[in-house]
């Protein structure tokens, strides 16, 4: 039950002149009640009482308001005008809107109903801006729960420009034939959580458009409707960005689509890091559907540019499909989809439906499909039972006299070179492999150790690399390497290790191991330089990315990490070792539920340096130890002795780090007592507790630097020390004054010796006279 302390001030719409008979216009009473509620700085409650039906025209309830805990209780029924013609020229886009309102809770207490009476809207043309029942625009910290919406003219709920929104226990219903009646419509919003809701509509149950970030959808019953969709995106050549979307525990019942991503030709931008998991299907059409040729009216021109779709995982799908094929992957010929993972898929035909195939690719010749789709897809266990076919693509570069490369492509089946492909016989030694030209070498969980004449070398794979070895994939002393579109699962230890490598580009990887699996680093880098890692999804039982000694010029962007131990520099300096790490840039990354966030860890007794390390644009979602420098790192605390030497940590930058922390100490800077950390800079930090009512704080020990615009407040840093003997202007003054003081003391000491010597001689002279 929704409860509220009745000592709080209540603003009942009946007290402001509302009648509640479903006929008289109650709009003005609602406006007056809202105005007084918004002005109250305590915990005001606006009440729409039970047992009444209130007729309200389109109304926008503006903020900002004075209270940090504002409640609207809708216990009765609110009805909209029943025909577009009686909206009196008002804006058709939204019926009930909250704009610029923060810290808002709207509850129906299980009995409140919003009736859009939209049946007349369904009969008119789509060109009209059909009314949404309720919208939240530019709001923060919104909670909508235990309410029903019915018969929407357009969408039921719209979220635009909002942050930290939570919807729960909703019942949204429109007929399956009502056009454009999306259940929940999200755009330009961050951290939206939707769970335990029932949605039936004539369009998408939930749709996510441009600039939708960190959306979490769980425990939804969807149907009738068009499923849960990302898009449509990229219409009219627009650039879009949608990422970090999680959809779990969803039941689709007789929907026209299930899990869908739809983009127009001609657009640009990204859809990435999307997970559909634990999906149940009952007579669902198009259960899995990626459509980069979306064109509802069928008259779209062919265009080369497209929204880039990558890092999409469909896992644990079970149920029945009303259509054949059940899985449609229709990707752009020019841009393609990468890192598409289908795992544990069990889709059977609905009763009476003849199933010809489970998987279908669209557009282009087979060679083009291989390049754009198949080389990045993990086939389902059902397909593997047919045959595990591994196809290698070898691209030969023929150099003309002018120096330009003339490329031709051939398809080579590694089965022709002795591979068996049953997952048991060792396929690592192949007969007569080609040793000239440019090669895309494909291996099935085995080792390649040979010198190749061509450059560069690309590794591509059509199946996942499963880890039954200490490290699944190692690159040792390799230069000019590109690694993309791979899925790595369940490595015994590190998934990927780069040692002694230079000029490496890593992109579109999906790395997964259980959270409880020890030492399963995602990507481990040591003694390497010029490494670029971007657009990867990593979840392991250890560091998502670990940067060890001897590493420099490392760029990490667009990585989603979790579970795991975060992104780490180190550990460095173990057993008295001298380690160096410098020029590391970590940008635009998201950490979800990790046991550490941005970490630098060094052992006591080591030497060397970790410097010029930048963390920028980081999103945190329920992270332990979001920012941590630990110069007392010790795997077994009782086994480590206190030592005076340490790796020097300096010039560390944290900028634009936002999100939530599980631990109260969100910032920990624990530096060596003998070798302090210097030039630690924090700016635009906003880390709040993931637990309501808990404050985050910072801890520093022997750390020097500055902090500005930070939550929590960092007042434990000491004014910055010099970096490798190069003092700041302030430090120069201090050192100059210290140097002058030393000279004065030295002069006084010399004069004292002279005086004492003279006194000594005088004393001896007096004794001689006597």
KAGIHU-V993425 format. One record per backbone hydrogen bond with DSSP energy under -0.5 kcal/mol. CO is the residue of the C=O (numbers start at 1). NH is the residue of the N-H. Records with the same first field share a line. If there is no record, write none. Layout:
CO=NH  NH
//
This chain:
1=3
4=6
5=8
9=45
10=12
11=47
12=15
13=16  18
14=17
20=53
24=55
26=30
27=31
28=32
29=33
30=34
31=35
32=36
33=37
34=38
35=39
36=40
38=66
42=44  69
44=71
45=11  47
46=73
47=13  49
48=75  76
49=52
52=77
53=22  55
54=56  79
55=26
59=61  97
60=62
61=99
70=105
71=46
72=74  107
73=48  75
76=113
77=54
78=115
79=56
83=86
84=87
87=90
93=132
95=59  97
96=135
97=61
98=137
99=63
100=102
101=140
103=70
104=143
105=72  107
106=145
107=74
108=111  112
112=148
113=78  115
114=116  150
115=80
118=121  122
120=123
121=124
125=128
128=130
131=154
132=95
133=96
134=158
135=98
136=160
137=100
139=163
140=103
141=104
142=166
143=106
144=168
145=108
146=110
147=171
148=114
149=173
150=116
151=118
155=133
156=134
157=185
158=136
159=187
160=138
162=190
163=141
164=142
165=193
166=144
167=195
168=146
170=198
171=149  173
172=200
173=151
175=178
177=179
178=181
180=182
181=203
182=156
183=157
184=207
185=159
186=209
187=161
189=213
190=164
191=165
192=216
193=167
194=218
195=169
196=169
197=221
198=172
199=223
200=174
203=226
204=183
205=184
206=229
207=186
208=231
209=212
210=188
211=189  213
212=243
213=191
214=192
215=217  246
216=194
217=248
218=196
219=197
220=222  251
221=199
222=253
224=201  223
225=256
227=205  206  229
228=260
229=208  231
230=262
233=264
234=237
235=238
238=268
240=270
241=211  212
242=272
243=214
244=215
245=275
246=217
247=277
248=219
249=220
250=252  280
251=222  253
252=254  282
255=285
258=228  260
259=289
260=230
261=291
262=233
263=294
264=267  307
268=240
269=308
270=242
271=310
272=244
273=245
274=313
275=247
276=315
277=249
278=250
279=318
280=252
281=320
282=254
284=322  323
286=258
287=259
288=328
289=261  291
290=292  330
291=263  294
295=298
305=266
308=271  310
309=338
310=273
311=274  313
312=341
313=276  315
314=343
315=278
316=279
317=346
318=281
319=348
320=284
321=350
326=288
327=329  360
328=290  330
329=331  362
330=292
332=336
336=309
338=311
339=312  341
340=378
341=314
343=316
344=317  346
346=319  348
348=321
350=353
352=354
353=355
354=356
357=326
358=327
360=329
365=369
366=370
367=371
368=372
369=373  374
370=375
372=337
373=376
374=377
375=461
376=340
377=379
378=342
380=384
381=385
382=386
383=386  387
387=389
388=390
389=391
390=392  414
392=394  412
393=395
394=396  410
396=398  408
397=399
398=406
400=403
404=400
405=407
406=398
408=396
410=394  412
412=392  414
413=416
414=417  419
415=418
417=431
428=430
430=433
435=453
439=441  458
441=460
443=445
447=449
457=482
458=441  460
459=484
462=379
464=466
465=489
466=468
469=492  493
470=493
473=497
474=476
475=477  499
478=502
480=457
481=505
482=459
483=507
486=510
487=465
488=512
489=467
494=472
495=473
496=524
497=475  499
498=526
499=477
501=529
502=480
503=481
504=506  532
505=483
506=534
507=485
509=537
510=488
511=539
512=490
514=517
516=518
517=520
519=521
520=542
521=495
522=496
523=546
524=498
525=548
526=500
528=552
529=503
530=504
531=555
532=506
533=557
534=508
535=508
536=560
537=511
538=562
539=513
542=565
543=522
544=523
545=568
546=525  548
547=570
548=551
549=527
551=582
552=530
553=531  555
554=585
555=533
556=587
557=535
559=561  590
560=538
561=592
563=540  562
564=595
566=544  545  568
567=599
568=547  570
569=601
572=603
573=576
574=577
577=579  607
579=609
580=550  551
581=611
582=553
583=554
584=614
585=556  587
586=616
587=558
589=619
590=561
591=593  621
594=624
597=567  599
598=628
599=569
600=630
601=571  572
602=633
603=606  647
607=579
608=648
609=581
610=650
611=583
612=584
613=653
614=586
615=655
616=588
618=658
619=591
620=660
621=593
623=662  663
625=597
626=598
627=668
628=600
629=631  670
630=602  633
636=639
637=640
645=605
648=610  650
649=678
650=612
651=613
652=681
653=615
654=683
655=617
656=618  658
657=686
658=620
659=688
660=623
661=690
664=666  697
666=627
667=699
668=629  670
669=671  701
670=631
674=676
675=672
677=704
678=651
679=652  681
680=706
681=654
682=708
683=656
684=657
685=711
686=659  688
688=661
690=692
691=694
694=689
697=666  667
699=669
701=671
702=677
703=718
704=680
706=682
708=684
709=685
711=687
713=698  715
718=705
722=724
723=726
725=727
726=723
728=732
729=733
730=734
731=735
732=736
733=737
734=738
735=739
736=740
737=741
738=742
739=743
740=744
741=745
742=746
743=747
744=748
745=749
746=750
747=751
748=752
749=753
750=754
751=755
752=756
753=757
754=758
755=759
756=760
757=761
758=762
759=763
760=764
761=765
762=766
763=767
764=768
765=769
766=770
//
